[in-house]
Amino acid sequence: MIRVKRIYEPPSSDDSVRILVDRLWPRGISKVDLWLRDVAPSDELRRWFSHDPAKWEEFKSRYFNELRNNPKVKVIIEMLREGKTITLLYSSKSPYNNAVALREYLELLLS
C-alpha cells in the first residue's frame, strides 16, 4: 500500500515506512525513515511546473520519463514487493505535487 502525506502532518501508526521524496529538506523536520531525494523531479522540471494545475498532466509525463531511468525507484518497488506499507512525504502545500505523481507511477508499475 502506498500512502501520500504532507510531511508537516503528525506521524501516525499506519504510516509504516515514511519516505521523504523532495529534493530539498523541509524546514523544522528532524527525522524520517528514508530520504530519497533522487526520486524527486529534476530542478529544471520542478521550476517549470511550479505546482501549476494547468501543467499537471504534462508534468506527470515528463516526471515519469525521468523516473523510468532512475535506479532509486527500485528501492521503493522492493519495499512494496516485500509487502511494506510506505508513506511518501512531501512539503508542498499544493495537492499537485511529485509525491502524488510518484504514487501514480508506482501503482502503474505494480499493476
C-alpha distances in whole Angstrom, upper triangle without the diagonal:
4,7,10,13,17,18,21,19,19,16,15,14,11,10,10,11,12,13,16,16,20,23,25,24,24,27,27,24,25,22,18,16,17,18,18,21,21,18,20,22,26,28,30,27,26,30,30,27,28,25,28,26,29,27,24,23,26,24,21,23,24,21,20,23,23,19,21,23,21,21,18,15,16,15,11,11,12,10,7,10,11,8,7,5,6,9,11,14,17,21,22,23,22,19,20,19,17,14,14,15,13,10,12,13,10,9,13,13,11,12
4,7,10,14,15,18,16,17,15,14,14,11,9,10,10,10,11,13,13,16,20,21,21,21,24,24,21,23,20,16,15,15,16,15,18,18,15,16,19,22,25,27,24,22,26,27,24,24,22,24,23,25,24,20,21,23,21,18,20,21,18,17,20,20,17,19,21,19,19,16,13,15,14,10,11,13,10,8,12,13,10,9,6,5,6,7,11,13,17,18,19,19,16,17,15,14,10,10,12,10,7,9,11,9,8,12,13,11,13
4,7,10,12,15,13,14,12,12,12,9,7,9,10,9,10,12,12,15,19,20,20,19,22,22,19,20,18,15,14,15,16,16,18,19,16,16,19,22,24,26,23,22,25,26,23,23,20,23,21,24,23,20,21,23,20,18,21,22,19,18,22,21,18,21,23,21,21,18,16,17,16,12,14,16,13,11,15,16,13,11,8,6,4,6,9,11,14,16,17,16,14,15,14,13,9,9,12,11,8,11,13,11,11,15,16,15,16
4,7,9,12,11,13,12,12,14,12,9,12,11,9,10,10,10,12,16,17,17,16,19,19,17,19,17,14,14,14,14,14,16,17,15,14,16,20,21,23,21,18,22,23,19,19,16,19,18,21,20,17,19,21,18,16,19,20,17,17,21,20,18,20,22,20,21,18,16,18,17,13,15,18,15,14,18,19,17,14,11,8,5,5,6,8,11,12,13,13,10,12,10,10,6,7,10,9,7,11,13,12,13,16,17,17,18
4,6,8,7,9,9,10,13,12,9,12,12,9,10,10,11,12,16,16,15,14,16,16,14,16,15,12,14,14,14,15,16,18,16,15,17,21,22,24,22,19,22,23,20,19,16,19,19,22,22,19,21,23,20,18,22,22,19,20,23,22,20,23,25,22,23,20,18,21,19,16,18,20,18,17,21,21,19,16,13,10,7,6,5,7,9,10,11,12,10,12,11,11,8,9,13,12,11,14,16,16,16,19,21,20,22
4,5,6,9,10,12,15,14,12,15,14,11,11,10,11,11,14,14,13,11,13,13,12,15,14,12,15,15,14,15,15,18,17,15,17,20,20,23,20,17,20,22,19,17,15,18,18,22,21,18,21,23,20,19,23,23,19,21,24,23,21,24,26,23,24,21,20,23,21,18,21,23,20,20,24,24,23,19,16,13,10,8,6,5,6,7,8,10,9,12,10,11,9,10,14,14,14,16,18,18,19,22,23,23,25
4,5,8,8,11,14,14,11,14,13,9,9,8,10,10,13,12,10,8,10,10,8,11,10,9,12,12,12,14,14,17,16,15,17,20,20,23,21,18,21,23,20,19,17,20,21,25,24,21,24,25,22,21,25,24,21,22,25,23,22,25,26,23,24,20,20,22,20,18,21,23,20,20,24,24,23,19,16,13,10,9,5,6,6,9,10,13,13,15,13,13,11,13,16,15,15,19,20,20,21,24,25,25,27
4,6,9,12,15,16,13,16,16,12,13,11,14,13,16,14,12,9,10,9,8,11,11,11,15,16,15,17,17,21,20,18,20,23,22,25,24,20,22,25,22,20,18,21,22,26,25,23,26,27,24,24,27,27,24,26,29,27,25,29,30,27,27,24,24,26,24,22,25,26,23,24,27,27,26,22,19,17,13,12,9,9,7,10,10,13,14,16,15,16,14,16,19,19,19,22,23,23,24,27,28,28,30
4,6,9,13,13,11,14,15,12,14,13,15,15,19,17,15,12,13,12,11,13,13,12,15,17,17,19,19,23,21,20,22,25,25,28,26,23,25,27,24,22,20,23,23,27,26,24,26,28,25,24,28,28,25,26,30,28,26,30,31,28,29,25,24,26,24,21,24,26,23,23,26,26,24,21,17,15,12,12,9,10,10,12,11,14,14,17,16,17,15,16,19,19,18,21,23,23,23,27,28,27,29
4,6,10,11,10,13,14,11,14,14,17,17,21,19,17,14,15,13,11,13,12,12,14,16,17,20,21,24,23,22,25,28,28,31,29,26,28,30,27,26,23,27,26,30,30,27,30,32,28,27,31,31,28,29,32,30,28,31,33,29,30,26,25,27,24,22,25,26,22,23,26,25,23,20,17,15,12,14,11,13,13,15,15,18,18,21,19,20,17,18,22,21,20,23,25,24,25,28,29,28,30
4,7,8,7,9,10,9,12,13,16,17,20,20,17,15,16,14,12,12,11,10,11,14,15,18,20,23,22,21,24,27,28,31,29,26,29,31,28,27,25,28,28,31,31,28,30,32,28,27,30,31,27,28,31,29,27,30,31,28,27,24,23,25,22,19,22,23,19,20,23,22,20,17,14,12,10,12,10,13,14,17,17,19,19,21,19,20,16,18,21,20,19,22,24,22,23,26,27,26,28
4,5,6,8,11,10,14,15,18,20,23,23,20,19,20,18,15,16,14,12,13,16,18,20,22,25,23,23,27,30,30,33,31,29,31,33,30,29,27,30,29,33,32,29,31,33,30,28,32,32,29,29,32,31,28,31,32,29,29,25,24,25,22,20,22,23,19,19,22,21,19,15,12,12,10,13,13,15,17,19,19,21,20,23,21,21,18,19,22,21,19,22,24,22,22,26,27,25,27
4,6,7,10,11,14,17,20,22,25,25,23,22,23,21,18,18,15,14,13,16,19,21,24,26,25,25,28,31,33,35,33,31,34,36,33,32,29,32,32,35,34,31,33,35,32,30,33,34,30,30,33,32,29,31,33,30,29,25,24,25,22,19,21,21,18,18,21,19,16,13,11,12,11,14,15,18,20,22,23,24,23,25,24,23,20,21,24,22,20,23,25,22,22,26,26,24,26
4,5,9,10,13,16,18,21,24,25,23,22,24,22,19,20,17,14,14,16,19,20,23,25,23,23,27,30,31,34,32,29,33,34,31,30,28,31,29,33,32,29,30,32,29,27,30,31,28,27,31,30,26,29,30,28,27,24,22,23,20,17,19,19,16,15,18,17,14,11,8,9,9,13,14,17,19,21,22,23,21,23,22,21,18,18,21,20,17,20,22,19,19,23,23,21,23
4,6,6,10,12,15,17,21,21,19,18,21,19,16,17,14,11,11,13,15,16,19,21,19,20,23,26,28,30,28,26,29,31,28,27,25,28,27,30,29,26,27,29,27,24,28,28,25,24,28,26,23,26,27,24,24,20,19,20,17,15,17,17,14,13,17,16,14,10,7,7,6,9,10,14,16,18,19,20,19,21,19,18,14,15,18,17,14,18,20,17,17,21,21,20,22
4,6,10,13,15,18,21,22,20,20,22,21,18,17,14,11,9,11,14,16,19,21,19,20,24,27,29,31,29,27,31,32,30,29,27,30,30,33,32,28,29,31,28,26,29,29,25,25,28,27,23,25,27,24,22,19,18,18,15,13,15,15,11,11,15,13,11,7,6,6,7,10,12,16,18,21,22,23,22,23,21,20,16,18,20,18,15,19,20,17,18,21,21,19,22
4,6,10,12,16,18,19,17,18,20,20,16,16,12,8,6,8,11,12,15,17,16,17,21,24,26,29,27,25,28,30,28,28,26,29,29,32,30,27,28,29,26,24,27,27,23,23,25,24,20,23,24,20,19,16,15,15,12,10,13,13,9,10,14,12,11,7,6,5,6,9,10,14,17,20,22,23,21,22,20,18,14,16,18,16,14,18,18,16,17,20,19,18,21
4,7,10,12,15,16,14,14,17,16,13,13,9,6,5,6,9,11,13,16,14,15,19,21,23,26,24,22,25,27,25,24,23,26,26,29,28,25,26,27,24,22,25,25,21,21,24,22,20,22,23,20,19,15,15,16,13,11,14,15,12,13,16,15,15,11,9,6,5,6,7,10,13,16,18,19,18,20,17,15,12,14,17,14,13,17,18,16,17,21,20,19,22
4,6,9,12,13,12,13,16,16,13,13,10,6,6,5,6,7,9,12,11,11,15,18,19,22,21,19,22,24,22,22,21,24,24,27,25,22,24,25,21,20,22,22,18,18,21,19,16,19,20,16,16,12,12,14,11,9,13,14,11,12,16,16,15,12,11,7,6,5,6,9,12,15,17,18,17,18,15,13,10,13,15,12,12,16,16,14,16,19,18,18,21
4,6,9,9,8,9,13,14,11,12,10,7,8,6,5,6,7,10,10,9,13,15,16,20,18,16,19,21,19,19,18,21,22,25,23,21,23,23,19,18,21,20,17,18,20,18,16,19,20,16,16,13,13,15,13,11,15,17,15,16,19,19,19,16,14,10,8,6,5,6,9,12,15,16,16,16,13,11,9,12,14,12,13,16,16,15,18,20,20,20,23
4,7,9,9,11,14,16,14,15,13,11,11,9,6,5,5,8,6,6,9,12,13,16,15,13,16,18,16,16,15,19,20,22,20,18,19,20,16,15,18,17,13,14,17,14,12,16,16,13,14,11,11,14,12,11,14,16,15,16,19,20,20,17,15,12,10,6,6,6,9,11,14,15,15,14,10,8,7,10,11,9,11,14,13,13,16,18,18,19,22
4,5,7,8,12,14,13,14,14,12,14,11,8,7,5,8,8,5,8,10,11,14,13,10,13,16,14,14,13,17,19,21,19,17,19,19,15,15,18,16,13,15,17,14,14,17,18,15,16,13,14,17,16,14,18,20,19,19,23,24,23,21,19,15,13,9,8,6,7,9,13,13,14,13,10,8,8,12,12,11,13,16,16,16,19,21,21,22,25
4,7,9,13,16,14,15,15,14,15,13,9,8,4,7,8,5,8,8,8,12,12,10,12,15,14,14,15,18,20,22,20,19,21,20,16,17,19,16,13,16,17,14,14,18,17,14,16,13,14,18,16,16,19,21,21,22,25,26,26,23,22,18,16,13,11,10,10,12,15,16,17,16,12,10,11,15,15,13,16,19,18,18,21,23,22,24,27
4,6,9,12,11,13,14,13,16,13,10,10,7,10,12,9,11,11,10,14,14,11,13,16,16,15,15,19,21,24,21,21,23,22,19,19,22,20,17,20,21,18,18,21,21,18,19,16,18,21,19,19,22,24,23,24,27,28,28,25,23,20,17,14,12,10,9,11,14,16,18,17,14,13,13,17,17,16,19,21,21,21,24,26,26,27,30
4,7,9,8,9,10,10,13,12,9,11,9,12,13,12,14,15,14,18,18,15,16,20,19,17,18,22,24,26,24,23,26,25,22,22,25,23,20,22,24,21,20,24,23,20,21,17,19,22,19,19,23,24,22,24,27,27,27,24,22,19,16,14,11,10,9,12,15,17,19,19,15,14,14,18,19,18,20,23,23,22,25,27,27,28,31
4,6,6,9,10,11,14,14,11,13,12,15,16,13,16,17,16,19,19,15,17,20,19,17,17,20,22,25,24,23,25,26,22,22,25,24,21,23,25,23,22,26,26,23,24,20,21,24,22,21,24,26,24,25,29,29,28,25,23,19,16,14,10,9,6,9,12,15,17,17,14,15,14,17,19,18,20,23,23,23,26,28,28,29,32
4,6,9,11,13,17,16,14,17,15,19,19,17,19,20,18,22,22,18,19,23,22,19,19,23,25,28,27,25,29,29,25,26,29,27,24,27,29,26,26,30,29,26,27,24,25,28,25,24,28,29,27,28,32,32,31,27,25,22,19,17,14,12,9,12,13,17,19,20,18,18,18,21,23,22,23,26,27,27,29,32,32,33,35
4,6,10,12,16,16,15,18,17,21,22,20,22,23,22,25,25,22,23,26,25,22,22,25,27,30,29,28,31,32,28,28,32,30,27,30,32,29,28,32,32,28,29,25,26,29,26,25,29,30,27,29,32,31,31,27,25,22,19,18,14,13,11,14,15,19,21,22,20,20,19,22,25,24,25,28,29,28,30,33,33,34,36
4,6,8,12,13,12,15,15,19,19,18,21,22,21,25,25,21,23,26,25,22,22,26,27,30,29,27,30,31,27,27,30,29,25,27,30,27,26,29,29,26,26,22,23,26,23,22,25,26,23,25,28,28,27,23,21,18,16,15,11,11,10,14,15,18,20,21,19,19,17,20,23,21,22,25,26,25,28,30,30,31,33
4,7,11,12,12,15,15,19,20,19,22,24,23,27,27,24,25,29,27,25,25,29,30,34,32,30,33,33,29,29,32,31,27,29,31,28,27,30,30,26,26,22,24,25,22,22,25,26,23,25,28,27,27,23,22,19,17,16,13,14,13,17,19,22,23,25,22,21,19,23,25,23,24,27,28,27,29,32,31,31,34
4,7,9,9,13,14,18,18,18,22,23,23,27,26,24,26,29,27,26,25,29,30,33,32,29,32,32,29,28,31,30,26,27,30,27,25,28,28,24,24,20,21,22,19,18,22,22,19,21,25,23,23,19,18,15,14,14,12,13,14,17,20,22,23,24,21,20,18,21,23,21,21,25,25,24,26,29,28,28,31
4,6,7,10,12,15,16,16,19,21,22,26,25,22,25,28,26,25,24,27,28,31,30,27,29,30,26,25,28,27,23,24,27,24,22,25,25,21,21,17,18,19,16,15,18,19,16,18,21,20,20,16,15,12,10,10,9,11,13,16,19,21,21,22,19,17,15,18,20,18,18,22,22,20,22,25,25,24,28
4,7,10,13,15,15,16,20,22,24,27,26,24,27,29,27,27,26,29,30,33,31,28,30,31,27,26,28,27,24,24,26,24,21,24,24,20,19,15,16,17,13,12,16,15,13,15,18,17,17,13,13,10,10,11,10,13,15,19,21,23,23,23,20,18,16,19,21,18,18,21,21,19,21,24,23,22,26
4,6,9,12,12,13,17,19,20,24,23,21,24,27,25,25,24,28,28,31,29,26,28,28,24,23,25,24,21,21,23,20,18,21,20,17,15,12,13,14,10,10,14,14,12,14,17,16,17,14,13,10,10,10,10,12,15,18,21,22,22,22,19,16,14,17,19,15,16,20,19,17,20,22,21,21,24
4,6,9,9,10,14,16,17,20,20,18,21,23,22,22,21,25,26,29,26,24,26,26,22,21,23,22,18,19,21,18,16,19,19,15,14,11,12,14,11,11,15,16,14,16,19,19,20,16,16,12,12,10,9,11,13,16,19,20,20,20,16,14,13,16,17,14,16,19,18,17,20,22,21,22,25
4,5,6,8,11,13,15,18,17,16,19,21,20,20,20,24,25,27,24,22,23,23,19,18,20,19,15,16,17,14,12,15,15,11,11,7,9,11,9,9,13,14,13,15,18,18,19,16,16,13,12,10,10,11,14,16,20,20,20,19,15,12,11,15,15,12,14,17,15,14,18,20,18,19,23
4,5,6,9,10,11,15,14,13,16,18,18,18,18,21,23,25,22,21,22,21,18,17,19,17,14,16,17,13,12,16,15,11,12,9,11,14,12,12,16,17,17,18,21,22,23,20,19,16,15,12,11,11,12,14,18,19,19,18,14,11,11,15,15,12,15,18,16,16,20,21,20,22,25
4,5,8,8,11,14,13,13,16,18,17,18,19,22,23,25,22,20,21,20,17,16,17,15,12,13,14,10,9,13,11,8,9,7,9,12,11,12,15,16,17,18,20,22,23,21,20,17,16,13,14,13,15,17,21,20,21,19,15,12,13,16,15,12,15,17,15,15,19,20,18,20,23
4,6,9,12,14,12,12,16,17,16,17,17,20,21,23,20,18,18,18,14,13,15,13,9,10,12,9,7,10,10,7,9,6,7,10,10,10,12,15,15,16,18,20,21,19,18,15,14,11,12,12,14,16,19,18,18,16,13,9,9,13,11,8,11,14,11,12,15,16,15,17,20
4,6,9,11,10,9,12,14,13,14,14,17,18,20,17,15,17,16,12,12,14,12,9,11,12,9,9,13,13,10,12,10,10,14,14,13,15,18,18,18,21,23,23,21,20,16,15,11,11,10,12,12,16,15,16,14,10,7,8,11,10,9,12,14,13,13,17,18,17,19,22
4,6,8,6,6,9,10,10,11,12,15,16,17,14,13,14,13,9,10,11,9,6,9,10,7,8,12,12,11,14,12,12,16,16,16,18,21,21,21,24,26,26,24,23,19,18,14,14,12,14,13,17,15,16,13,10,7,10,12,10,10,13,14,13,15,18,18,18,20,23
4,5,5,6,9,10,11,12,14,16,18,19,16,15,16,14,11,12,13,10,8,11,11,8,10,13,12,11,14,14,14,18,18,18,20,23,23,24,26,28,29,27,26,22,21,17,17,15,16,16,19,18,19,16,13,11,14,16,14,13,17,18,16,18,21,21,21,23,26
4,6,5,6,8,10,10,13,15,18,19,16,16,18,16,13,15,16,12,11,15,15,12,14,17,16,15,18,17,18,21,21,21,24,26,26,27,29,31,32,30,28,25,23,19,18,15,15,15,18,17,19,16,14,12,15,18,16,16,20,20,19,21,24,24,24,27,29
4,6,5,6,9,10,13,14,17,17,14,15,17,14,11,14,14,11,11,14,14,11,14,17,16,16,19,19,19,23,24,23,25,28,29,29,31,33,34,32,31,27,25,22,21,18,18,17,20,18,20,17,15,13,17,19,17,17,21,21,20,22,25,24,25,28,30
4,5,5,6,9,11,12,14,15,11,12,13,10,8,10,11,8,8,11,11,10,12,15,15,15,18,18,18,21,22,21,23,26,27,26,29,31,31,30,28,25,23,19,19,16,17,15,18,16,17,14,12,11,14,15,13,14,18,18,16,19,22,21,22,25,26
4,6,5,6,8,10,13,14,11,11,14,12,9,11,13,10,9,13,14,12,14,17,17,16,19,18,18,22,22,21,23,26,26,26,29,31,31,29,27,23,21,17,16,13,13,12,14,13,14,12,9,9,12,14,12,14,17,17,17,19,22,22,23,25,27
4,6,5,9,10,14,14,12,13,15,13,11,14,15,13,12,16,17,15,17,20,20,19,23,22,22,25,26,25,27,30,30,30,33,35,34,32,30,27,24,21,19,16,15,13,15,14,16,14,12,12,16,17,16,17,21,21,20,23,25,25,26,29,30
4,6,9,9,12,12,9,11,13,11,9,12,13,11,11,15,15,14,17,20,20,20,23,23,22,26,27,26,27,31,31,30,33,35,35,33,31,28,26,22,21,18,18,15,17,15,17,13,13,13,17,17,16,17,21,20,20,23,25,24,25,28,30
4,5,6,9,9,6,8,10,9,6,10,12,10,10,14,15,14,16,19,20,20,23,22,21,25,26,24,26,29,29,28,31,33,33,31,29,25,23,19,19,15,15,13,14,12,13,10,9,10,14,14,12,15,18,17,17,20,22,22,23,26,27
4,5,9,10,9,10,13,12,10,13,15,14,13,17,18,17,19,22,23,22,25,23,23,27,27,25,27,30,30,29,32,34,34,31,29,26,23,19,18,14,13,10,12,10,12,9,9,11,14,15,14,16,19,19,20,22,24,24,26,28,29
4,6,9,8,8,11,12,9,11,14,14,13,16,18,17,18,21,23,22,25,23,22,26,26,24,26,29,28,27,31,32,31,29,27,23,21,17,16,13,12,9,9,7,8,6,6,9,12,12,12,14,17,17,18,20,22,22,24,26,27
4,5,5,7,10,10,9,12,14,14,14,17,19,19,20,23,25,24,27,26,25,28,29,27,28,32,31,30,33,35,34,32,29,26,24,21,20,16,16,12,12,9,10,8,10,12,15,14,14,17,19,18,19,22,23,23,25,28,28
4,5,5,8,10,9,11,14,15,15,17,19,20,20,23,25,25,28,27,25,28,29,26,27,31,30,29,32,34,33,31,28,26,23,20,20,17,17,13,13,9,9,7,10,12,15,13,12,16,17,16,18,21,21,21,24,26,26
4,6,8,9,9,12,13,14,15,17,19,20,21,23,26,26,29,28,26,30,31,29,29,33,33,31,34,36,35,34,31,29,26,23,23,20,20,17,16,13,13,10,13,15,18,16,15,18,20,18,19,23,23,22,25,28,27
4,6,5,6,9,10,11,12,14,15,16,18,20,22,22,26,25,23,27,28,26,27,30,30,29,32,34,33,32,30,27,25,22,21,19,19,16,16,13,13,9,11,13,16,14,13,16,18,16,17,20,21,20,23,25,26
4,6,5,6,9,10,10,12,14,15,16,18,21,21,24,23,21,24,25,23,24,27,27,26,28,31,30,29,26,24,21,18,19,16,17,14,15,11,10,7,9,10,13,11,9,13,14,13,14,17,18,17,20,22,22
4,5,5,6,9,10,11,13,14,15,17,19,20,23,23,20,24,25,23,23,27,27,25,27,30,29,29,26,24,23,20,21,19,20,18,18,15,13,10,11,12,14,12,10,13,14,12,13,16,16,15,18,20,20
4,5,5,6,8,10,11,13,14,16,18,19,22,22,20,24,25,24,24,28,28,27,29,32,31,30,28,26,24,21,22,20,21,19,20,16,16,12,13,12,15,14,11,14,16,14,14,17,18,17,19,22,22
4,5,5,6,8,10,11,12,14,16,16,20,19,18,21,23,21,22,25,26,24,27,30,29,28,26,23,21,18,19,16,18,15,17,14,13,10,9,9,12,12,9,11,14,13,12,16,17,16,18,21,22
4,6,5,6,8,10,10,12,15,15,18,18,15,19,20,18,19,22,23,21,23,26,26,25,23,21,19,16,17,16,18,16,18,15,13,10,9,8,11,10,6,9,11,9,9,12,14,13,14,17,18
4,6,5,6,9,10,11,13,15,18,18,16,19,21,20,20,23,24,23,24,28,27,27,25,23,22,19,21,19,21,20,21,18,17,13,13,12,14,13,9,11,14,11,10,14,15,13,14,18,18
4,5,5,6,9,10,12,13,17,17,15,19,21,20,20,23,25,24,25,28,29,28,26,24,23,19,20,19,21,19,21,19,18,14,13,11,14,14,11,12,15,13,12,15,17,15,16,20,21
4,5,5,6,9,11,11,14,14,12,16,17,16,17,20,21,20,23,25,25,24,23,20,19,16,17,15,18,16,19,17,16,13,11,8,11,11,8,8,12,11,9,12,15,14,14,17,19
4,5,5,6,9,10,13,13,11,14,16,15,15,18,19,18,20,23,23,23,22,19,19,16,18,17,20,19,21,19,18,15,13,10,12,12,8,8,11,9,7,10,12,10,11,14,16
4,5,5,7,9,13,14,12,15,18,17,17,20,22,21,22,25,26,25,25,22,22,19,21,20,22,22,24,22,21,18,16,13,15,16,12,11,14,13,10,13,15,13,13,17,18
4,6,6,7,10,11,10,13,16,15,16,19,20,20,22,24,25,24,24,21,21,18,19,18,20,20,23,21,20,17,15,12,14,15,12,11,14,14,11,13,16,15,14,18,20
4,5,5,8,9,7,10,12,12,12,15,17,17,18,21,22,21,20,18,18,15,17,17,20,20,23,21,20,17,15,11,12,14,11,8,12,12,8,10,13,12,11,14,17
4,6,8,10,8,10,13,13,12,15,18,17,18,21,22,22,22,20,21,18,20,20,23,23,26,24,23,20,18,15,16,16,13,11,14,13,9,11,14,12,10,14,16
4,6,9,9,10,13,14,14,16,19,19,19,22,24,23,24,21,22,20,22,21,24,24,28,26,25,22,20,16,17,19,16,14,16,16,13,14,17,15,13,16,19
4,6,6,8,10,11,12,14,16,17,18,20,22,21,21,19,19,17,18,19,21,22,26,24,24,21,18,14,15,17,15,12,15,16,12,12,16,16,13,16,19
4,5,6,8,10,10,11,14,15,16,18,20,19,20,18,19,17,19,20,23,24,28,27,26,24,21,17,17,19,17,14,16,17,14,13,17,17,14,16,19
4,5,5,7,9,10,12,13,15,16,18,17,17,15,16,14,16,17,20,21,25,24,23,22,18,15,14,17,16,12,14,16,13,12,16,16,14,16,19
4,5,5,6,9,10,11,12,14,16,15,15,13,14,12,15,16,19,21,24,23,22,20,17,13,12,15,13,9,11,13,10,8,12,13,10,12,15
4,5,5,6,9,10,10,12,14,14,15,14,16,15,17,19,23,24,27,26,25,23,21,17,16,18,16,13,13,15,12,10,13,14,11,12,15
4,6,5,7,9,10,11,13,12,13,11,14,13,15,18,21,23,26,26,24,24,20,17,15,18,17,13,14,16,14,11,14,16,13,13,17
4,5,5,6,9,10,11,10,10,8,10,10,13,15,19,21,24,23,21,21,18,15,12,14,14,10,10,13,11,8,11,13,11,11,15
4,5,5,6,9,10,10,11,10,13,13,16,18,22,24,26,25,23,22,20,17,15,16,15,11,11,13,11,7,10,11,9,8,12
4,5,5,6,9,9,11,11,14,15,18,21,24,26,29,28,26,26,23,20,18,19,19,15,14,16,15,11,13,15,12,11,14
4,5,5,7,6,8,8,11,12,16,19,22,24,27,27,25,25,22,19,16,18,18,15,13,16,15,12,13,16,13,12,15
4,5,5,5,7,7,11,12,16,19,22,24,26,26,23,23,21,18,16,16,17,13,12,14,13,9,10,13,11,9,12
4,5,7,10,11,15,16,19,22,26,28,30,29,27,26,24,22,19,20,19,16,14,16,15,11,12,14,11,9,12
4,6,9,11,15,17,20,23,27,29,31,31,28,28,26,24,21,22,22,19,17,19,18,14,15,17,15,12,15
4,7,9,13,15,19,22,26,28,29,29,26,27,25,23,20,20,21,18,16,18,18,14,14,17,15,12,14
4,6,10,13,16,19,23,25,27,27,24,25,23,21,17,18,20,17,14,17,17,14,14,17,16,14,16
4,7,10,13,17,20,22,23,23,21,22,20,19,15,16,17,15,12,15,16,13,13,17,16,14,16
4,6,9,13,16,19,20,21,19,19,17,15,12,13,15,12,10,14,14,11,12,16,15,14,17
4,6,10,13,15,17,17,15,17,14,13,9,11,13,11,9,13,14,12,13,17,17,16,19
4,7,10,12,14,15,13,14,11,10,6,8,10,8,8,11,12,11,13,16,16,16,18
4,7,10,12,13,12,13,10,10,7,9,12,11,11,14,15,15,16,19,20,20,22
4,6,9,10,10,11,8,8,6,9,11,11,12,15,16,16,18,20,21,22,24
4,7,9,10,11,9,10,9,12,14,14,15,18,19,20,21,24,24,25,27
4,5,8,8,7,9,9,11,13,14,15,17,19,20,21,23,25,26,27
4,7,9,9,12,12,12,15,16,17,19,21,22,23,25,27,28,29
4,5,6,10,11,10,12,15,15,16,18,20,21,23,25,26,27
4,6,9,9,8,10,13,13,13,16,18,18,20,22,23,24
4,7,9,7,8,11,12,12,14,16,17,18,20,22,23
4,6,6,7,9,10,11,13,15,16,17,19,21,22
4,5,5,6,8,10,10,12,14,15,16,18,20
4,5,5,6,9,10,10,12,14,15,16,18
4,5,5,6,9,10,11,13,15,16,17
4,5,5,6,9,10,11,13,14,15
4,5,5,6,9,10,11,12,14
4,5,5,6,9,10,11,12
4,6,5,6,9,10,11
4,5,5,6,9,10
4,5,5,6,9
4,5,5,6
4,5,5
4,6
4
